[in-house]
Amino acid sequence: MSRVRVADLSFQALGVVKEPQFCFVAGALAGEEIEIGPIYGRKKFPQADLLRVVKPSPSRQQARCQHYDSCGGCQLQHLHYPEQLSFKEQNLRYQLSRFAGLQSLPKVEVLSEQPFAWRHRLRLHQRGGRLGFFAANSHDLVAIERCEIATDGINGLLAWLGPLVAEQSQHISQIELLQDEFGQLALATQGLSPLPQDWGPQLLQSAPVANLLWWHQVSTQGKGQGLNNVYGLHSQQLHPGQHWLRYRLGELEFQYSPLYFTQVNLAINKAMVAQALDWLALKGDESVLDLFCGMGNISLPLAKQAARVVGVELSQASIEHAQHNAKRNQIGNVQFQTGDLFKPRGQWLRQPGSVVVLDPPRKGAAEVIAALDWSEVEKVLYVSCNVSSLAHDLALLLPKGFALSRLSAMDMFPNSYHTEAMVLLTRVN
Ligand SMILES: C[S@@+](CC[C@H](N)C(=O)[O-])C[C@H]1O[C@@H](n2cnc3c(N)ncnc32)[C@H](O)[C@@H]1O
């Protein structure tokens, strides 16, 4: 055991100790004096356990979650919420100045909503008949009875389902619990085999709400496939009838099934799309290309203000949702198509229009940035869930004649270290 001072907070929200030996300490805050255990782990990533906080930071608070010390889901519950926002803002500034080569940055506009009960979908793993999350950097299950960042409806489902899952542990490896904006609850289970026929109706009868929606997905690709990887999954609908989850963006209503990508924080999603519309300030004559468009979350609100929108996305099912939602909302000036944007092909590469929206997964959008003809593009709106790939992509985009004019840190994932960012690039030459 040794007593050390925490010099800084890493971008993954780990305390950084520099003296007498460099190491990372989860749960420690910058400026604190702490006691740590022996250093372990890889040479490039030495870690030590936090044994005691001797002199706490004034920014430290008691974590609300009973599982916080063992669960790997949240990393920042012990930091006051306003400081969490500053941490994310600084992280964004650091990554952009270091890796996008930007010396001066516009003011960071911060979007935040409530730090707890914001998660409208929650994915849990099943091991040994118990439901939970994995501990940080491991596949050890931490059984969860309640999750403070999830909505109350999801916590109600979890309390009911936890004991029942033990009976069907051979059929269920993961569970996703959802609550939509209007309170509708849904369940998506995933396993390597279909559920027994009688189990669905029995379980639905004992559910805490009468109209629970439930899909079971059978993986055809073997163990370890996440629910997001829906391409190799066969879906079994266990509730009767045709029902959807829903959310609203202004005058538009989106319907969705739990099986495909949707934003997890509905309040921040509303603020994010409103900010995108505000920043782009479309006049009505623009052609917009929305890449990684999902189910049209950004494309459809933009289509209300542009001449036309083309949306491209890998998931056929998301494209079908986008088309369905365009039709329901009577939007005719939008066209959606499937395409793998990591191997981009298509006419739209040569004629992207005057506005391009990029909202890629964590890996970023390097391939499509390289392939697209940017010469006629006036504005680029980039939404990112990974500030590191954002910085690298900006280093590719800015030399194509753009300047960074707006910058925002959006707290899509409060209490975690993850930072969602939005930037607006405008043509300078
Ligand atoms: C961060 S989400 C954004 C979705 C949408 N813009 C929204 O606001 O909901 C990223 C999207 O990229 C899609 N995607 C992942 N890999 C892709 C690929 N190789 N080509 C095209 N789309 C991909 C995902 O299916 C997902 O819909």
The ligand as a Tripos MOL2 file, in Angstrom:
@<TRIPOS>MOLECULE
LIG
   27    29     1     0     0
SMALL
NO_CHARGES

@<TRIPOS>ATOM
      1 C1        -24.5410    6.5030  -34.3260 C.3       1 LIG1
      2 S1        -25.7180    5.6610  -35.3060 S.3       1 LIG1
      3 C2        -26.5260    7.0250  -36.0450 C.3       1 LIG1
      4 C3        -27.8880    6.7680  -36.5750 C.3       1 LIG1
      5 C4        -28.7490    7.9860  -36.8960 C.3       1 LIG1
      6 N1        -28.0260    9.0520  -37.5570 N.3       1 LIG1
      7 C5        -29.4640    8.4910  -35.6600 C.2       1 LIG1
      8 O1        -29.3470    9.6830  -35.3340 O.co2     1 LIG1
      9 O2        -30.1610    7.7030  -35.0090 O.co2     1 LIG1
     10 C6        -24.6910    4.9700  -36.5040 C.3       1 LIG1
     11 C7        -25.4120    4.2370  -37.5980 C.3       1 LIG1
     12 O3        -24.4020    3.7230  -38.4880 O.3       1 LIG1
     13 C8        -24.8690    2.4970  -38.9960 C.3       1 LIG1
     14 N2        -23.7020    1.7680  -39.5200 N.ar      1 LIG1
     15 C9        -22.8070    1.0030  -38.8290 C.ar      1 LIG1
     16 N3        -21.8750    0.5210  -39.6650 N.ar      1 LIG1
     17 C10       -22.1770    0.9910  -40.8920 C.ar      1 LIG1
     18 C11       -21.5820    0.8370  -42.1840 C.ar      1 LIG1
     19 N4        -20.4910    0.0940  -42.3570 N.pl3     1 LIG1
     20 N5        -22.1450    1.4610  -43.2300 N.ar      1 LIG1
     21 C12       -23.2620    2.2240  -43.0710 C.ar      1 LIG1
     22 N6        -23.8760    2.3960  -41.8930 N.ar      1 LIG1
     23 C13       -23.3430    1.7920  -40.8060 C.ar      1 LIG1
     24 C14       -25.5660    1.8440  -37.8130 C.3       1 LIG1
     25 O4        -26.4600    0.8360  -38.2640 O.3       1 LIG1
     26 C15       -26.2500    3.0360  -37.1590 C.3       1 LIG1
     27 O5        -27.5590    3.1960  -37.6510 O.3       1 LIG1
@<TRIPOS>BOND
     1     1     2 1
     2     2     3 1
     3     2    10 1
     4     3     4 1
     5     4     5 1
     6     5     6 1
     7     5     7 1
     8     7     8 2
     9     7     9 1
    10    10    11 1
    11    11    12 1
    12    11    26 1
    13    12    13 1
    14    13    14 1
    15    13    24 1
    16    14    15 ar
    17    14    23 ar
    18    15    16 ar
    19    16    17 ar
    20    17    18 ar
    21    17    23 ar
    22    18    19 1
    23    18    20 ar
    24    20    21 ar
    25    21    22 ar
    26    22    23 ar
    27    24    25 1
    28    24    26 1
    29    26    27 1
@<TRIPOS>SUBSTRUCTURE
     1 LIG1         1 GROUP 0 **** ****
